[in-house]
Amino acid sequence: MPVTLRKVSRQGLKSADEVAARAKRILKILDATMPHVRVELDSTSPLELLMATILSAQCTDERVNQVTPRLFAKYRTAAEYAQAVPEELEAIIRSTGFYKSKARHLIGCGKVLQERFDGKVPGKMADLTILPGVGRKTANVILGSYFAQPAIVVDTHVKRVSNRLGFTSSQDPDRIELDLQRLIPKAQWTLGAQRLLLHGRYVCQARLPQCDRCLINQECFWEGKVRHA
């Protein structure tokens, strides 16, 4: 029977150096258990990943992957997104939720890419974040996955795991990104953050954390963690 722990030792969280040392140990464990990680949105180009990531807002990657084969078959270039008929696009992406605003973002992205970037997805944060529907999270997905730039993606899973592990005390994604940048060596930003994301998605879940099978349990001092009696 699971027992929720409300008070646990905060040892290991006494100084920035100790937090950094714990982060290093935790990332080493996650690296060993998840040596090969990738973004779980299916794509074959930066444009496809950009559109899929926009669709993933408030939606699961699994659902997005069910929608994108038809989407990518119909719209293959930025120009085709720019010229899309909203109602036709909405019909394809409807099941991802918030489909009207997402359709506007996809069309808007196509137009800006055509007008400012010759139809190609840019490889700079400042350029990506001027695209409709694109914030730092989406931009970091693109930069890390297709442009091989060190990039920390902060989604709901990374935010939750980072707070539970004591890597940050913030709920603001931009601040969390900065906190993680200080803890994780730059060369490990992309894969390290992706491992935290997948750990949150499959183990350190929001409602039912799988603490009994968590391989970093001994390094976790979260006051809400669960142990089995």
C-alpha positions, 0 to 999 in steps of 0.5 A: 500500500503506498504511503505518501511522505510529507516530511523528508530530509532536505540533506543534499540541498544545502548549497549550490555546489551540493545541488550541482553535484546531485544534478551530475549524479542524477543525469549520469543515472538517467544517461545510463538508463536512457542512452538514446533519447529523442523528441517523441514528435515524429518529423523528418524536417525542421518545418515538420517538427516546428508545426508538430511542436505547435500542435503539441501545446495542451496535447499529447505527442501520441495524439499529434503523431496520429494527426501529422501524417495527413497534415504533412502529406497535404502541406509540405512547404511553408508556402503551402501552410501560408496559403492553407484554407483555415477550415481545411487545416482546422479539420485535419488538426481538430483532435489536437484541441484549440484547433482554431488558434493552432490553425492560425499559428500554422498559417501565420508561421508559413507566412512569416517563413515565406516573407522573412526566411525564404521559406526555411526554418531559421536556426536562431532563437531570436528569429524563431520566437518571432514566429506565431505560436512559438515561444522559447520551449518550441524554439529550443526543441527546434534548435536542439533537435535539428540545429545541434545547438545546446538547448534546454526545453522546459515543458510541464514535465521538466518543470515538475521534475526540476522542482521535485528534485530541487533544481529550481524553486520557480514555476516560470519556464524562463527562470527554470531554463536559466537554473538548469543552464547553471546546473547542467554542462552546456554540452549536455543541455539538449539530452539532459533536458530531454531525459528529465522530460521523459523521466517526468512523462513516464516515471515522475508523473504529476498525479501518480509518480512511480517512485517505487520504480524510480532509479533516482529515488535515493537522490530525491528529497521531494516532500510528496514522494511516495514509498511502498510500505 
